[in-house]
Amino acid sequence: MANDSQLPPPGAPEIAVAGRSNAGKSSAINVLANRSRLAFTSKMPGRTQQINFFRLRGGALLADLPGYGYAAVPLALKEHWQQFLSRYLANRQSLVGLVLVVDARHGLADLDRALLAGYVTSGRPVLLLATKMDKFAASAQREAARAIERDIAEAFPYAVAQVTVVPFSATRRMGIEAAEAILAQWVPQSAIAIDADDPDFERTKEEAPRPRGMARGPKYPR
């Protein structure tokens, strides 16, 4: 994609999925969609170098945004992606919510905070998937989620009501029902179901731009 004007025209509700490279974004999309390899999972972080739009059965769009922060991507390209993502998340008229994928072992990174800082001013909700919870002992999972909640509250005290933290593991299928319930609040359930065998299913891709030369505080689901 050369510039912002080449995004699909605003209209259908969009749910954006963002996260640092290697945070488990593709795996989260796949398990939520119940469709293996819908979003290609790679052992090489940073593989997603374009915006993948998945048109859902009810007409909504799922926007799989490029992963950010991977060192092997040229600095100029990383900066260009970050600027584009900030504009998209802050200004996209048809965007109804953001799914932010965060590796619970590392918590919020500076780039996650920067992304949220540009987004939460829109007043739209955030579903924060604290991924790779299977790496923790059961007794440590709650504390890992709470650590992220505290970080959110400290960094964005004015926006805590917009963010819900869900402990998540694609491997153990943890947190899927809680995540789906939140997404269903953003758009009708019929609009977020994905079925690649359905004749109404459509997948579109938009390349990322390249440089030219509901309201409740974050909580642990019960």
N, C-alpha and C positions, 0 to 999 in steps of 0.2 A: 504494500500500500504506500503510495507516494505521499499522501497527505490526508488530513482529517475528512475532507470532502468526499473521499471514496468509501467512507463507512456506509452501511446500509441506511436508507432513509429512516429517520425516527418514526416509530409507529407501534410495532409489537413490543410488549414489555420485554425488557432484557435483564438477565441476571448475570453479573460479571463474576468470574472466578479468577482470583489473583493470588500470587504467592512467590516467595523466593524459589529459585531453582533448587531442586532436590528436597523440597519441603513435603512432597507427596501430592501435589496438585492433580496430576493426571490420574493417579490411583484413586483419589477422592472422587473425581468426576466419574470414573468408570464404575465405582461401586455404588454411587448414588443413582447412576443411570441404569444399574443392573445390566451393563453391557460391556463385556470384556473388550479392552483395547479400543473403546470408542475414542478416547483421548490417548494417543500413543504414549506408553510408559517407556522411558529410555533410561539406560544406565549412565548416560552422559547428560548431566544437568545442563540446562540451557538449550535443549533441543527445540523446544517450542519457540520459534522465531517469527511467528505470525499470529494474528488473531484468528482463532477458529470459532466460527459461529455455527451452533447446532440449532436448527429449527425444530422446536418441539411440537408434539402432536397437536396441542391446542393453539399453536401459533406463536407462543413465546419463544424468545431466543436465549440460548446460553452462550455467553461470550467467554471463551477460554483465552485469557490474556497471556502474553509472553511472560515466562518466568524471568525474574530479575535477580541481579546480584552475582551471577556466575562469573568468576574471574577470567575464564577463557574467552568470553565475549569481548570484542574490542571496546575500549572505554567510550569512544564516540557513539557507538551503537547503543551501549547501555544507557548513556545519558539521553539519547534520542528516545528510546523506549520509555524511560522514566517520565520524560516531559509529556510524551503522548498519552501515557496511561493517566497521568495527573489530570490532563485536560479532559480525557474521556470520562473519568470517574466523577469529576466535579461538574461537568457541563452537559453530559449526555441526557437529553430530555426523556428518552424512553427507558432509562435505567431505573429499575425499581429496587435493587438491592445489590450488595457486594458480599460474596463469599471469599473470605481471606483465609488462606491455608498457611498455618504456622507450625513448624516443627516444635513440638512441645519440649523436646530435649534442650532446645536453645532459646525458646521464648521469642519475644518480639525483637526483631533486628531494626537497625536504624532506617533501613529502606522500607520496612513495614510501617514504622511510625510516620515516615514521610508520606507514604501512600495514604494512610489514614488521615493525616493532617489536611490533605487536600480534598478528601472525600467527605468527612463527617460534617463539614460546614454545609453540605447539601441537605442535611437532615434526614437522609435515607438510612435504612437499617444495615447492620453488618452482622453476618453470621461468621464467627471466627472458629474455624475447625482446628483444634489443637491436635495435630496428627501424631502418628507413631506412638500412641499411648501404650501399645503392646510392648514397648521397650522398657516400661516401668513396671515395678511390682504393683500389685493391686493397691497396697497401702499408700503408694506414692503418686498414684494417678490423680487423686483429688487435689493434692497439694500442687502438682504441676499445673493443673487448670487454674487454681486460685492464684498462683504466682503470675499467670498471664492476666487474670482479672485485676490484680493489684497494679500491674504495669499499665494497663489500660486506664484505670482510675487515676493514676498519677499523671500520665501523659495527657489524658483528655477528660478532665473532671467535668467538663461541660457537655460531654457526649456519651457518658456511661449508659444512658438509657437507650442508646441506639445499638449497643453491642451485646450480643449473646455469645458466650464461649461454650462450645460443645467439645468435650473430650472425644477423640475420634481415632479409629484405627481401621484402615481398609483391610488389613490382613485378618484381624479378629472380627471385623464387621461391627465394630463398636461405634455407637453414636449415630447410626444411620437413621433410626426412627426419629430421634430428636431433631436431626438436621432436616429431614423431610417435612416434619411438622412445621418448622419455621419457614421453610420455602413455600409451603402451602398457604401461609399467611400473606405472603407477598403477591402471589398470583394464584388463580384457581388451580386446584390439583390437576384438572384435566389439561391445563396449559403447560405443566411441567413434566408430565410423563413422557418418557422417551421410548420409542419402539422402532428400531431400525428396519423392521420387517413391515411396518405399517406403510401403506401407500402415501400417507400424508407426511411421512418423515422426509426431511431434506437437510443436508449438511452443506454449508457453504464455508469457504475459507476467504479470509482477507489478510493479506500480508501486513505485518507490522511496518510502520513507517521507517524508512531508512534514511540516514543523513545524505544530503546531496554533496558532498566534496568534503415489633412492633414494640411498641415502646416499653422496654423494661430494662433494668440494669443487668450487667453481665452476671451470669450466675451459672452454677453447676446444675445441669438438668437432674431432676429427681425421678 
